[in-house]
Amino acid sequence: LLSLLVLVVISRLASLESSNTYRSTRKMRVTAAIAAIAVASSGCDAFTPVGLNSAAAPRSLTARYAEEDNAPRHDVRSSGAAAEMDPEEMKVQEAFGEHQQNAAKLGWATDIRSLVQYNHGFAVMSTNSKANPGYPGGSVVGFAPDEKGRPFFVFSGMSTHTQDILSDPRCSVTIAAKEFKGAADGRVNIMGKVSLMPQEEKDDAKKLYLEKHPGAFWVEFGDFNWFRMDEIESIRFVGGFARAGSVTPEEYMEAKPDPIMKFGMHIAQHMNEDHQENTIAMIENQIPGLDVDEAIITSVDSLGMYVKVSRTPRASDQPQQFKLRLPFPRPAEDRKEVKNIIVEMSQAAAATSE
């Protein structure tokens, strides 16, 4: 399958050879091929997630759009021929694709549930505007998730989003990963209906909210109202390039947050600041030939790490940046175990390079 995807890209490039609109460069051909590998590494479909021990992956965006005539696609503009592609680079890309496809990953529901749980407590809420009918109203709001991952809020009775929700409970909440810095990082959009929280549940909600927002003194004000998204209709997730799709509300609410992700960014920060050369060595040990110039860990979970890397492919002078999965040899259960595993992986990489 991996080879087939690469051949499809190459065939596409060759078919444009007669076009005078675009000029070919070797750089574009290599970029297109590694893009195909990156897509393939995320699963059998361009947007199909790969979970560990998951019975079935959630339906992908590509699968849905395949039913439509105007399916969205990347426009690869080049007129190069396959013969000009560096064969050594092709081997590296194939090894990379196979490694990523087999790398242990959290199930998508767990990944999304963890992102929401360990977010900094702020999101963008989009409501149907009461003051400007037909237009969405966007606000940055504080929130906390309950035990099922349902976001809940405490709003002033005078706020525009309070008035919007009381008029039309349909809204969406967009939540970015705590470490979000750009398009390569995770974010989730949850659509549903928000309603006032029952009085008997407010005390427990207040405790959870203050854990996420210790300085939220306004929770004691009498003119502030408690709301919760009780009816979740849709959950859409983007985890970076070639990682996008959805899970059902039931899958999401049944999932439990990954415990390592609670403090994973502290480990990532330490590695990025003091031991980036170890991360590079671990990558080169697991994927021989994939020489990277920079490796920034973006998240750590019980099964491994996501790393944003920069490299310049063979036979090209155009730098590339993408995210890859660096799996652990075994699951980690606590902070000490994560440290031990990373030390073992670093030592193994050092022994291989000698």
N, C-alpha and C positions, 0 to 999 in steps of 0.2 A: 504493500500500500504506500509506504514511504517513497519508494522509487517511482511508483506510478504518479504520485503528486508532483515530484520533481520533473518527470517527463512531461506532464501536462503543462507546467510553467514554461519549460524549454520549448515545447511545441507552440505555445502561444507567442513566445518571443520570435520564433522563426517565421511564423505566419505573417508577421508585420514587416518582413525584410524588404518588401517592395515599396513600402510607404516612404514618401519623401517628407512627410510632416515631421517625423521625429528622427533625430540622429542617435545612433547607437553608441553606447560606451560600455566597456567591460565592467565598469563599476555598477551600472544599473543591472546588468545580467546577474552579477554575484548577489546583489541586494535582493533581487526577485527570487532567486533560488533559496537563499537563506530564509526569506519570508515564508516560502512554501514549507520549509522544514519546521519553522516556528509554529506554523499552523498545524502541521501534522503532529508535532510533539504534544499538542494539547489534547489529542484524541483522534478518532477516526474521522470526525467532522471538524470543519474549521472552527466551530464554537462549541464542541462537545467536551464537557469537563471529564477529567479522569479522577475518580475517587478511589480510595482504598477500600476494598471489600464491599463496594457498592453494587447492589443488584442490578440497577439500571441507571444510566446517566439521565439527567433531566433533558427534556426536549430542547434542542439547540435552536438558535436564531436562524442558522443556515437551513435547517430542516424545514422551518416554517416558510422562509422566503422561497424555498425551492418550489413551493406550490404556486408561486406568483410569477407572472410573466416578466415583471420588472424587478428581478431580484437584485439587491445591492451587491456590488463587488468592487474590489480594488482595481483601479485602472493601471495596468502595467504597460508602460510605454517604452518600447525598445524594438529594434529590428535586428538584434544579434542572433547568431547561430550557436547551437549547442557545442559545436566543435571548439569554440574559443574559450569555453569555461575551463578553469584550472582543475585538473583531475584530483589533485591532492586536496584542494578546498572542498570538492564534492565529497570526498571520503570523510572529511571532518564534519561536514554538515549531516551526512547520513548517520555518523556515530552520535552526533548531538541529538538528532531526531529520535533515534532508538533509545538513547539514555533518558530523554525527557518523557517519552511515552511510557516507560517502565518505572519512572521515579514515583515513590510513594507520596501521595497527597491526601489531604483531608477531603472528606466528602463535601460537596458544595454546600449542603445545608449547614454543616458544622462551620465551614469557612465563613458563610454569611452571618450565621448566628454569633460567631466570635467577633466579627467586625463590629456588629451592632453593640454587643455587650461591652467591648473595651474601647469604644469610641470615646472622645473627650466630652461627650454629653451635649453636643450642639449639632443641629441639622438645618437644612433648608426646607421649610414647609410651604407648599404651594396650595392655595385654596381658591375656590371660585369666588371672585370678588363681588361683594354685595354692592359696594359703592360704584363699581365700574362693571356692570353686567357684561359677560362674554369674555372678560379678561381674567387671566390668573393673577393672584396676588401672592408674591413671594416674601417670606420673612425668615430670618435666622432665629431659631427658637431653641431653648433648652429642653432637653428631654431625658428620660431614663427608661430602660427596658424593664418590664416585669419578668416574672419567672418563666413566661412563655415567649419572651422576646418582643412582646407588643409594646410599642413606644407609648409613653404617657407624658402629659404636659400639665403645667399649671400656668394659666393665663389670666391677666387682668381683664375684668369685665369691659374695660374701655378699649382694649386692643382691637385692631381691625380684623385679625385672624379669629378672635373670639366671635365677633359679629358675623364673619363669613361662615364659620362652622355651624353656628346656630341657625343660619339661613339654609346652608347646604353642607351636610356632613362629609361629602366626598372631598378627599384631598390626597396629596402625596407627600412623602417625607424622603428627602435624599440625604443619605448619611455616608460620609467619607471615612476611610480608615484613619485611625489616629495619626499615623505616620504619613498621611497623604501629602504629596508634593507635586504630583503631575499625573499625566494620562497613564503612566505605567502602574499606578497604585490603585487599590481597590475602592469601590464605592457601590452602594446599593440604593435602589429606589423602591419604596414600599407604598403601594396605593391601597386605599381603603376608606372606611367610614369612621369618623371620630365622634364619640358621644361623651356625655357627662358621666363621670365615674360615680358609682353608687356610694352613698355616704359611709356605709360600713367598711368600705375598702380604703378610705382615704388615709387612715393612720398608717397602715402598712406601706402604702404608696409614698407617704411623706418620708418614711425612714429610708426607702430605696432612693428617693430623689435627693435627699440630703447626703447620702453616701457619694453620689455622683457630683452634687453641687453643694459642698459644705457651707458656702456663704449665702445660700438662697434664703435670706430672712423673710422674704415676701410670702413664703408658703404659709405663714401664720396670719396673713391679712385676710379679712373677711370678704373682701370684694374680689378675691382671686378664685378662679374655678379650676377644678381638676377634670381633665379630659384624657381619654385613652382611645387608641385605634383598636376597637374591639372587633371590627370586621375587616380583616385583611383580604384584599381581592387579588393582588398581584405583587410579585417580588422579582425584580430584575437586577442582575448583578453584572458588574464589569470589573474584572480583576487585572486588566492590562491588555496588551495586544494579544488577539486570538484567544482570549478568555472572557467570554460573555455568554449569558444565558439566564435561566430562571429556575426557581424551585417552587413547589406548591406551598401555600400557607401551612398545610398540615405538616409537610416535611420540615419546614422552618421551625414551627413551634414545638415539634418533637425533638429537635436537635439540642445538644448541650454545648456550651462554649468550650473550646479547647483550653485547658488550664494553663498550658505553656504560653499561649498568646497573651495572657494577662501581663507577663513581665518580659515577653520576648524582645520588645524594642530596646530594653536596657542592655540585653546581651548583644543585640545588633549594633547599638551605638558603641559599645566597648570594642567589638571586633572591628568596626569601621574606623575608629579613631586610632587604635593601637595595633591591630593585627590584620590589616588588609592583605598583607603579603601571604598570610596563612590561608585566607579565603581564596586567593588566586591559585595557590598551590593545590588546595583541595579540589577546585574545579578542574585543573589540568590533570590531576590524578584520576578523577572519575571520567573525564572526557579527554583522552589523550589527543593532542594536536590542536585543541581549542585554546589557543593562546590569547589571554585577555590582558588589557592594559590597566583596567580598573574594575573593581568588584565591590559594590555597595550592597550590603544585606538590607533588605527592605522589611522583612518579617521573619519571625522564628516561631514554629509551632512544634507539636510533639513528634512530628514525623520528618521534619527537615526545615530548610530555609529557602526563601525566595531571594535571589540576588540579581541586582541590576548591573549588567556588565557592559563594558565598552571594549571594542576590538576593531582592528583593521584586517579584513579578509585577505587571503592570499591573492595575488594578481590584482590588487585594487589599492587605491590610496584614499578611499572613502571610508571614514570611521563609521561604525555601527554601534547602536546601543539597544539592548533588549534585556528582557528578564528571563532568568532560567531557574529551574528547580534543582536544589542541592539536597538530596535526601540523606537522612540519618541511616546508619546500618541497622538500627533497632529503635522502637518507640521510646521516647523519654517521658518520665512520669513527674519529674520535679526539676528545680533549677540546678541542683547538684549533678543530676544525671545528664542534663544538657551540656554542662561544662565538661564532664568526663568524656562524652561522646565527641565534642569538638576537639578536645585534646587528642583523642585517639585518631580522629580523622587527620589532624595536622601532622601527627607523628607518622602515620601511614604515607601521607603525601611526601614528607621529607625523606622517608626511607626509599620511596620509589625514585625520587630524583637523584639519589646518590649513585 
